Amino acid sequence: MIMNWLELFPENVKRLLLHLPKGVLERLEEVRIREDRPLEINAGGKFHFVSPDGELTQRPQEAYKPSREDGHRLLDLISNHSLYTMEEELRKGFITIPGGHRIGLTGRTVLSGGRVEHIRDISGFNVRIAKEIRGAADEILPYLLDIKRKRLFHTLIMSPPQHGKTTLVRDLARQVSSGLWGRSNVHWPGLKVGIVDERSEIAGCKRGVPGFDVGPRTDVLDGCPKAEGMMMMLRSMSPDVLIVDEIGRPEDAEAVIEALHAGISVIATAHGSSLQDMRGRPALAALVDNQMFEMYAVLTRSGDERSFRLHDSGQRTLQTTRGSRLDGDAFA
């Protein structure tokens, strides 16, 4: 089966990817293209180089080396031949395209007033392939339910990059909005969900319409800065649950506090592997120390297996799961 995201790639690279074993292709998470350097992939958390014959290898000298023409062609494809229209994305160092796929960029930065204005001479690409996994939230969702008050706990989900935070909150939105509650016995109706999707990864919107199933009662602010978007959602859409990805700036923390005081449930994600990591980030330390979140979930990963640890607001460990496989009923 040919995946739509394969059309992102220049013909030379697409041909090599199509030659990969089916199991590897279906588990592909990242494709790293570096001009005149080895083509590298991440499949199921395992990294390989790809030879000119489309074979996997651990020897970089045996790998296909994308040319400058490959890089230029890829840039044309992801920008729809209009790179100048993506100046804001270039300033941030990544482009998110329809489907929620995110392409990180490296090259020479151009500065203005000491800040990055945009990137030129782009020679490195990290294509992160977004996937929709129904049931990704089945195991964790019952622990996030406040049964007495018939609501969700304010929850911060933490993990290093590529551990599945975005895939998890995408399925949380779908289930909460649909009135599906994972492996619990509750039968509540669906709640109104608001997603602030600054990087366009959670919902994968195209012209404002979600490309992923985020549920029938979900509203999405696509491409909107998180802090401003949270306030817009509160004022205009009256959500029961607000979902936001990758908080970390002081203005994000302030907006989270405002939302918490507005009487809605907040589910946010952040980079980190422990509560101690959160305390090391000034913008988030106050949220943890003041017990603004009622539940913390730390995701861990080993290859294709995912696990999570849950802590309450007092930072006591409530639950630790065993690993669940990507192709099982857990998250990716």
Residue pairs with C-beta under 8 A, 6 or more apart in sequence:
2 18
3 25
4 99
5 99
5 101
5 127
5 129
6 14
6 17
6 18
7 14
7 77
8 74
8 77
8 78
8 97
8 101
8 103
8 127
9 17
9 31
9 74
9 77
9 127
10 66
10 69
10 70
10 73
10 74
10 77
11 73
12 64
12 66
12 67
12 70
13 31
13 33
13 39
13 64
13 66
13 70
13 74
15 54
16 39
16 50
16 52
16 54
16 64
17 25
17 28
17 31
17 41
17 50
17 54
18 25
18 54
19 53
19 54
19 55
20 28
20 41
20 43
20 50
20 54
20 56
21 56
24 41
24 43
24 48
24 56
25 43
27 43
27 44
27 304
27 326
28 41
28 42
28 43
28 129
29 42
29 43
29 44
29 45
29 128
29 129
29 162
30 41
30 42
30 126
30 127
30 128
30 129
30 162
31 39
31 40
31 41
31 42
31 125
31 126
31 127
31 129
32 39
32 40
32 41
32 42
32 124
32 125
32 126
32 127
33 39
33 66
33 70
33 71
33 74
33 124
33 125
33 127
34 40
34 66
34 123
34 124
34 125
35 66
35 67
35 68
35 70
35 71
35 123
35 124
36 65
36 66
36 67
36 68
37 60
37 65
37 66
38 49
38 60
38 61
38 63
38 64
38 65
39 49
39 50
39 63
39 64
39 65
39 66
40 47
40 48
40 49
40 50
40 63
41 47
41 48
41 49
41 50
42 162
44 303
44 304
44 326
45 162
45 301
45 302
45 303
45 304
46 303
48 56
48 57
48 58
49 56
49 57
49 58
49 59
49 60
49 62
49 63
50 56
50 57
50 63
50 64
51 57
51 62
51 63
51 64
52 63
52 64
57 63
68 123
71 122
71 123
71 125
74 125
75 83
75 122
76 83
78 95
78 97
78 103
79 85
79 86
79 95
83 90
86 95
87 118
89 95
89 96
90 105
90 118
90 119
91 116
91 117
91 118
91 119
93 104
93 105
93 106
93 116
93 119
94 102
94 103
94 104
94 105
94 199
95 102
95 103
95 105
96 102
96 103
96 199
96 200
96 201
97 103
98 204
98 205
98 206
98 211
99 130
99 204
99 206
99 211
100 130
100 166
100 200
100 201
100 202
100 203
100 204
100 211
100 212
101 127
101 128
101 129
101 130
101 204
102 127
102 128
102 130
102 199
102 201
103 125
103 126
103 127
103 128
104 124
104 125
104 126
104 128
105 119
105 122
105 124
105 125
106 119
106 122
106 123
106 124
106 125
107 119
107 120
107 121
107 122
107 123
107 124
108 119
108 120
108 121
109 116
109 117
109 118
109 119
109 120
110 116
110 117
110 118
110 119
110 120
111 117
128 162
130 166
130 167
130 201
130 204
130 212
131 167
131 332
132 167
132 170
132 171
132 212
132 213
133 167
133 171
133 326
133 331
133 332
134 171
134 174
134 213
135 171
135 329
136 164
136 167
136 168
136 170
136 171
136 330
136 331
136 332
137 168
137 171
137 172
137 174
137 175
137 182
137 331
138 175
138 182
138 183
138 329
138 330
139 182
139 183
139 308
139 321
139 324
139 329
139 330
139 331
140 168
140 182
140 297
140 308
140 310
140 321
140 331
141 172
141 175
141 176
141 181
141 182
141 183
141 184
142 181
142 182
142 183
142 184
143 295
143 297
143 310
143 318
143 319
144 152
144 153
144 155
144 172
144 267
144 295
144 297
145 151
145 152
145 153
145 181
145 184
145 186
146 152
146 153
146 294
147 186
150 188
151 240
151 265
152 176
152 191
152 241
152 265
152 267
153 265
153 293
153 294
153 295
154 260
154 265
154 266
154 267
154 292
154 293
154 294
154 295
155 265
155 266
155 267
155 268
155 293
155 294
155 295
155 296
155 297
156 268
156 269
156 270
156 278
156 287
156 293
156 295
156 296
156 297
157 165
157 168
157 169
157 267
157 268
157 269
157 270
157 296
157 297
157 299
158 165
158 269
158 270
158 271
158 272
158 273
158 274
158 275
158 277
158 278
158 296
158 297
158 298
158 299
159 165
159 269
159 271
159 272
159 273
159 298
159 299
159 300
159 301
160 271
160 272
160 273
161 271
162 301
163 299
163 300
163 301
163 306
164 299
164 301
164 306
164 331
164 332
165 245
165 246
165 269
165 299
166 201
166 202
166 245
166 269
167 331
167 332
168 299
168 331
169 202
169 243
169 245
169 267
169 269
170 202
170 203
170 212
170 214
171 331
172 243
172 267
173 193
173 195
173 202
173 203
173 214
173 215
173 218
173 241
173 243
174 180
174 212
174 213
174 214
174 215
174 218
175 181
175 182
175 215
176 190
176 191
176 193
176 215
176 241
177 190
177 191
177 192
177 193
177 214
177 215
177 216
177 217
177 218
178 190
178 215
178 216
178 217
179 187
179 188
179 189
179 190
179 191
180 190
181 187
181 188
190 215
190 216
190 217
191 217
191 240
191 241
192 217
192 218
192 219
192 237
192 238
192 239
192 240
192 241
193 214
193 215
193 217
193 218
193 219
193 239
193 240
193 241
193 242
193 243
194 218
194 219
194 220
194 221
194 233
194 237
194 239
194 241
194 242
194 243
195 202
195 203
195 214
195 218
195 219
195 220
195 221
195 243
195 244
196 221
196 224
196 226
196 229
196 230
196 233
196 242
196 243
196 244
196 245
197 203
197 205
197 220
197 221
197 222
197 223
197 224
197 245
198 223
198 224
198 225
198 226
198 229
198 244
198 245
198 246
199 245
199 246
200 222
200 223
201 245
202 212
202 214
202 220
202 243
202 245
203 210
203 211
203 212
203 214
203 218
203 220
203 222
204 210
204 211
204 212
205 211
205 220
205 222
205 223
208 220
208 222
210 218
210 220
214 220
219 233
219 237
219 239
221 229
221 232
221 233
224 232
226 244
226 245
226 246
226 247
226 249
226 251
226 252
226 255
227 249
227 251
227 252
227 254
227 255
228 255
229 244
230 242
230 244
230 255
230 256
230 258
230 259
231 255
231 258
233 239
233 242
234 242
234 258
234 259
234 262
234 264
239 264
240 264
240 265
241 264
241 265
241 266
241 267
242 259
242 264
242 265
242 266
242 267
243 267
243 268
244 252
244 256
244 266
244 267
244 268
244 269
245 268
245 269
246 269
246 270
246 271
247 253
247 256
247 268
247 269
247 270
247 283
247 284
248 270
248 271
248 281
248 283
248 284
249 283
250 282
250 283
252 283
253 283
253 284
253 286
253 287
256 266
256 268
256 287
256 292
257 287
257 292
259 266
260 266
260 292
266 293
268 293
270 278
270 281
270 284
271 277
272 278
272 281
273 298
273 300
274 298
275 288
275 296
275 298
275 311
275 315
278 284
278 285
278 287
278 288
279 285
279 288
279 289
286 292
287 293
291 313
291 314
293 313
294 312
294 313
295 310
295 311
295 312
295 313
296 310
296 311
296 312
296 315
297 308
297 309
297 310
297 311
298 308
298 309
298 310
298 311
299 306
299 307
299 308
299 331
300 306
300 307
300 308
300 309
301 307
302 323
304 325
304 326
304 327
305 323
305 324
305 325
305 326
306 323
306 324
306 326
306 330
306 331
306 332
307 320
307 321
307 322
307 323
307 324
308 319
308 320
308 321
309 317
309 319
309 320
309 321
310 317
310 318
310 319
310 320
311 317
311 318
312 318
321 330
324 330
324 331
326 332
